[in-house]
Amino acid sequence: MELQTSRFGTLTVPDEKVLGFPDGLYGFEESRQFVLVDLGRPDSGFFWLQSLEDGDLAFVLVNPLLFAPDYELDAIEEDLAAVGASTLDHAVVMALVSVPEDFRLATANLQAPLLINSDRRLGRQIITGNPSHSLKSPVFVAPQTAAATR
């Protein structure tokens, strides 16, 4: 499949790379097929989740453990079953990132992460309900904060 996007130009997406989100994402329920785009830097922990229905719709994702090492997700059986996983070991957890003009102020939504089973090519956004999970968790720690915590 070929898709014209506003961020990446023309993307050629093989069928085996298409991720289905049968319920869509909150606020974007009409988009149900996506592809992860790493732009050659998968070691960064950041990815783009590009909609295949809307070339202008893409989200920045990050592995929350990269900036919140204590982040724990209690996925319920229904969420795991929706992505064809029996445990969290069979799914990847990613957080949606909001990137303002100053990227150093980027925040991640830990309240509504994505569960992705790459083997089954299925994903689902869930609501954790955990009050310790922030909607706007800072992704980058300011240098003075990092020095103060040592």
Secondary structure, DSSP 4 states (H G I P E B T S, - for coil): -EEEETTTEEEE--GGGPEE-TT-BTTBTT--EEEEE-TT-GGGSEEEEEESS-TT-EEEEE-GGGT-TT------HHHHHHTT-SSGGGSEEEEEEE--SSGGG-EEEEEEEEEEETTTTEEEE-----TTS-SSEESS--HHHHHHT-
